[in-house]
Amino acid sequence: MNKLAAILLFIIFATTACQTNDEQTSTDKPVETALSPTEKLIQNNEPQPAVATNVEVDQNSVPENVPHYKVNESNWSLETTGNPTQPAVLMTIDDAPDQYALEMARKLARLNVKAIFFVNGHFLNTPEKEEQLREIHRLGFQIGNHTNTHRKLNELSEQEQYEEIVSLNNKIEGVIGERPKFFRAPFGGNTDYSKKIVDEQNMVLMNWSYGFDWEADYRTADSLADVMVNTPLLADGANLLMHDRQWTNEALENIVTGLQQKGYSIIDPATIETQ
């Protein structure tokens, strides 16, 4: 083979090899597809948008057509200012957050029922308790003032009464970012001076229509659920008093479903007129 023929053979071989490599490269190249915005972020190693896991509930977002209520201080019931389609009651829980308040709030949230949790300041004594209160509030529940140390107001000086009420408002605001809209005195005992402070603090004074969970006969879940639902005191606008206690926690779901089966709805505290 002469030199010219050898050169021609080399050119033919090289051309064929290049074509084969081009075909292999084209075959291995991934087919481009439309990527979602999130997939593009992942592909480019860009931060992904956070997914909200604890959504704050707007407690003041109430449709205009929902009946609103006000507290009748002659008997502490709730009177409607609208046209409700069925009788309704208010649920309240005192002495929170002791041992069961957060669990009770979670149960009520699953049942799509609202309530007021009245707080004792002496329970807000650890970061864990403060976080429990924040969680109760995040679940959409109103937080009320039940005084700082749960002492009888009529046994205290005016300065002591002021501290019991206002210091707790300050403490609650420091934890959840807002001041309470409702006040309930320990043992239901208000004084002229405490009423004055409550008014100055722009809170609604509140006691109750009935409650039983401190009585010896109603310290089981079954007995408490039965009396709360079947008492002759149950009426439209009733203000139901319960506490952060084991048997109340165990009875809570049966109380709610029992009331609903009797035709009662549960009042959303956000619909109660405040100052």
C-alpha positions as CSV (number, residue, x, y, z in Angstrom):
1,M,0.0,0.0,0.0
2,N,1.5,3.4,-1.0
3,K,1.5,6.4,1.2
4,L,-1.5,8.1,-0.6
5,A,-3.8,5.1,-0.1
6,A,-2.8,4.9,3.6
7,I,-3.8,8.5,4.1
8,L,-7.2,8.0,2.4
9,L,-8.0,4.9,4.7
10,F,-7.1,6.9,7.8
11,I,-9.5,9.8,6.8
12,I,-12.3,7.3,6.1
13,F,-11.8,5.5,9.5
14,A,-11.7,8.8,11.5
15,T,-14.9,10.2,9.9
16,T,-16.8,7.0,10.7
17,A,-15.6,7.0,14.3
18,C,-16.7,10.7,14.8
19,Q,-20.2,9.9,13.5
20,T,-20.5,7.0,15.9
21,N,-19.5,9.1,18.9
22,D,-21.9,11.9,17.9
23,E,-24.8,9.4,17.7
24,Q,-23.9,7.9,21.1
25,T,-23.7,11.4,22.7
26,S,-27.1,12.3,21.2
27,T,-28.6,9.1,22.5
28,D,-27.3,9.6,26.1
29,K,-28.4,13.2,26.4
30,P,-31.5,13.4,28.7
31,V,-34.7,14.6,27.2
32,E,-35.7,18.0,28.7
33,T,-39.1,18.0,30.4
34,A,-41.1,20.9,31.9
35,L,-40.1,21.2,35.6
36,S,-42.3,22.4,38.4
37,P,-41.1,25.6,40.2
38,T,-40.2,23.4,43.2
39,E,-38.2,20.9,41.0
40,K,-36.3,23.8,39.5
41,L,-35.4,25.1,43.0
42,I,-34.2,21.6,43.9
43,Q,-32.2,21.3,40.6
44,N,-30.5,24.7,41.2
45,N,-29.9,24.0,44.9
46,E,-32.0,27.0,45.8
47,P,-33.9,27.2,49.1
48,Q,-37.5,25.9,48.9
49,P,-40.4,27.8,50.3
50,A,-41.4,26.8,53.8
51,V,-44.5,24.8,54.3
52,A,-46.7,26.2,57.2
53,T,-47.2,23.6,59.9
54,N,-48.7,25.8,62.7
55,V,-51.2,28.1,61.0
56,E,-52.3,31.0,63.2
57,V,-56.1,31.1,63.6
58,D,-57.7,34.5,63.1
59,Q,-59.9,34.6,66.2
60,N,-61.6,37.7,65.0
61,S,-62.6,36.4,61.6
62,V,-66.3,35.9,62.0
63,P,-68.8,35.9,59.0
64,E,-71.2,38.8,59.2
65,N,-74.2,36.5,59.1
66,V,-73.2,34.6,62.3
67,P,-75.2,35.7,65.4
68,H,-73.3,37.8,67.9
69,Y,-73.7,37.6,71.7
70,K,-73.4,39.7,74.8
71,V,-73.0,38.8,78.4
72,N,-76.1,39.3,80.6
73,E,-74.7,40.2,84.0
74,S,-77.9,39.6,85.8
75,N,-77.5,35.8,85.3
76,W,-74.2,35.5,83.3
77,S,-75.9,33.9,80.3
78,L,-75.2,34.8,76.7
79,E,-77.9,36.8,74.8
80,T,-77.9,36.9,71.1
81,T,-78.1,40.1,69.1
82,G,-78.8,38.2,65.9
83,N,-81.2,35.4,64.7
84,P,-79.7,32.1,65.6
85,T,-81.1,29.0,64.0
86,Q,-80.7,26.8,67.1
87,P,-80.0,27.2,70.8
88,A,-76.4,27.6,71.8
89,V,-74.1,27.5,74.9
90,L,-70.7,28.8,75.8
91,M,-67.9,26.5,77.0
92,T,-65.3,27.8,79.4
93,I,-62.4,26.1,81.1
94,D,-60.8,27.5,84.3
95,D,-57.4,27.0,86.0
96,A,-55.4,26.6,82.8
97,P,-52.8,25.5,81.9
98,D,-52.4,23.1,84.8
99,Q,-52.3,19.5,83.6
100,Y,-54.9,18.8,81.0
101,A,-55.7,22.2,79.3
102,L,-53.6,21.6,76.1
103,E,-55.1,18.1,75.7
104,M,-58.6,19.5,76.2
105,A,-57.9,22.2,73.6
106,R,-56.7,19.7,71.1
107,K,-59.9,17.6,71.6
108,L,-62.1,20.6,71.1
109,A,-60.2,21.6,68.0
110,R,-60.7,18.1,66.5
111,L,-64.4,18.6,67.3
112,N,-64.4,22.0,65.7
113,V,-65.6,23.6,68.9
114,K,-64.4,26.8,70.5
115,A,-64.1,27.8,74.2
116,I,-62.5,30.3,76.5
117,F,-59.5,29.1,78.6
118,F,-59.3,31.1,81.8
119,V,-55.6,31.3,82.9
120,N,-54.2,31.2,86.4
121,G,-50.9,33.1,86.5
122,H,-49.2,30.7,88.9
123,F,-49.3,28.0,86.3
124,L,-47.3,30.1,83.8
125,N,-44.1,29.4,85.8
126,T,-42.0,27.5,83.3
127,P,-41.1,27.9,79.6
128,E,-43.0,24.6,79.0
129,K,-46.2,26.0,80.5
130,E,-45.8,29.2,78.4
131,E,-45.5,27.1,75.3
132,Q,-48.6,25.2,76.2
133,L,-50.5,28.5,76.5
134,R,-49.1,29.6,73.1
135,E,-50.3,26.3,71.5
136,I,-53.8,26.7,73.0
137,H,-54.0,30.2,71.6
138,R,-52.6,29.0,68.2
139,L,-55.4,26.4,68.1
140,G,-57.8,29.3,68.0
141,F,-59.0,29.6,71.6
142,Q,-59.6,32.8,73.5
143,I,-57.4,33.3,76.6
144,G,-59.1,34.8,79.7
145,N,-57.8,36.2,82.9
146,H,-58.5,34.2,86.1
147,T,-56.1,36.2,88.3
148,N,-52.5,35.6,89.0
149,T,-52.7,33.5,92.2
150,H,-56.4,32.5,92.4
151,R,-57.0,34.3,95.7
152,K,-60.4,35.5,96.9
153,L,-60.6,39.1,95.7
154,N,-62.8,40.2,98.6
155,E,-60.0,39.3,101.0
156,L,-57.4,41.5,99.3
157,S,-56.6,45.2,99.4
158,E,-57.2,47.3,96.3
159,Q,-53.5,47.2,95.4
160,E,-53.4,43.5,95.8
161,Q,-56.5,43.1,93.6
162,Y,-54.9,45.4,91.0
163,E,-51.8,43.2,91.0
164,E,-53.8,40.0,90.7
165,I,-55.6,41.2,87.6
166,V,-53.2,43.6,85.7
167,S,-50.0,41.6,86.3
168,L,-51.6,38.6,84.7
169,N,-52.8,40.6,81.8
170,N,-49.2,41.7,81.3
171,K,-47.9,38.2,81.7
172,I,-50.3,36.7,79.1
173,E,-49.6,39.5,76.7
174,G,-45.9,38.7,77.0
175,V,-46.6,35.0,76.1
176,I,-49.2,35.2,73.3
177,G,-48.9,38.8,72.2
178,E,-52.3,40.1,73.2
179,R,-54.2,40.9,76.3
180,P,-57.2,38.9,77.5
181,K,-60.7,40.1,76.6
182,F,-62.5,38.2,79.3
183,F,-62.2,38.1,83.1
184,R,-63.5,35.6,85.6
185,A,-62.9,36.1,89.3
186,P,-61.8,33.1,91.5
187,F,-64.9,31.5,93.1
188,G,-67.0,34.1,91.1
189,G,-66.3,36.7,93.8
190,N,-66.0,40.2,92.4
191,T,-65.7,43.4,94.2
192,D,-66.6,47.0,93.2
193,Y,-62.9,47.7,92.8
194,S,-62.2,44.6,90.7
195,K,-65.1,45.5,88.4
196,K,-63.5,48.9,88.0
197,I,-60.1,47.4,87.0
198,V,-61.7,45.0,84.6
199,D,-63.5,47.8,82.9
200,E,-60.3,49.9,82.7
201,Q,-58.5,46.9,81.2
202,N,-61.2,46.6,78.5
203,M,-62.3,43.2,79.5
204,V,-65.7,41.6,79.7
205,L,-66.8,40.4,83.2
206,M,-67.9,36.8,83.2
207,N,-69.1,34.2,85.7
208,W,-71.2,31.1,84.8
209,S,-74.6,29.5,84.6
210,Y,-73.6,26.1,86.0
211,G,-70.8,23.7,86.6
212,F,-70.3,20.5,88.6
213,D,-66.7,19.2,88.2
214,W,-65.6,20.3,91.7
215,E,-68.3,18.3,93.4
216,A,-67.6,14.9,94.8
217,D,-70.5,13.3,93.0
218,Y,-69.3,14.3,89.6
219,R,-65.6,13.4,89.6
220,T,-65.9,10.6,87.0
221,A,-66.2,11.1,83.3
222,D,-69.6,9.4,83.0
223,S,-71.3,11.2,85.9
224,L,-69.9,14.6,84.8
225,A,-70.9,14.2,81.2
226,D,-74.4,13.1,82.2
227,V,-75.1,16.1,84.5
228,M,-73.6,18.7,82.2
229,V,-75.9,17.5,79.3
230,N,-79.0,16.6,81.3
231,T,-79.2,19.1,84.1
232,P,-82.4,21.2,84.2
233,L,-80.1,24.3,84.2
234,L,-79.2,23.7,80.5
235,A,-80.8,26.4,78.5
236,D,-80.2,28.6,75.5
237,G,-77.3,30.9,76.2
238,A,-76.0,28.9,79.2
239,N,-72.4,29.7,80.3
240,L,-70.8,26.3,81.1
241,L,-68.0,26.2,83.7
242,M,-65.4,23.4,83.6
243,H,-61.9,23.1,84.9
244,D,-58.5,21.7,83.9
245,R,-59.1,18.4,85.7
246,Q,-58.6,14.7,84.7
247,W,-62.3,13.7,84.8
248,T,-63.4,16.8,82.9
249,N,-60.8,16.1,80.2
250,E,-62.1,12.5,80.0
251,A,-65.7,13.7,79.8
252,L,-65.2,16.5,77.4
253,E,-65.9,14.8,74.1
254,N,-69.1,13.2,75.5
255,I,-70.2,16.6,76.8
256,V,-69.8,18.2,73.4
257,T,-71.5,15.5,71.5
258,G,-74.3,15.2,74.1
259,L,-75.1,18.9,73.8
260,Q,-75.0,18.7,70.0
261,Q,-77.4,15.7,70.0
262,K,-79.8,17.8,72.1
263,G,-79.8,20.4,69.4
264,Y,-77.3,22.9,70.9
265,S,-74.5,24.6,69.0
266,I,-71.4,25.9,70.8
267,I,-70.8,29.6,70.8
268,D,-67.6,30.9,69.3
269,P,-66.2,33.4,71.9
270,A,-65.0,35.6,69.0
271,T,-68.7,36.4,68.5
272,I,-69.2,37.8,72.0
273,E,-69.2,41.6,72.1
274,T,-66.2,43.1,73.8
275,Q,-64.9,46.6,74.6
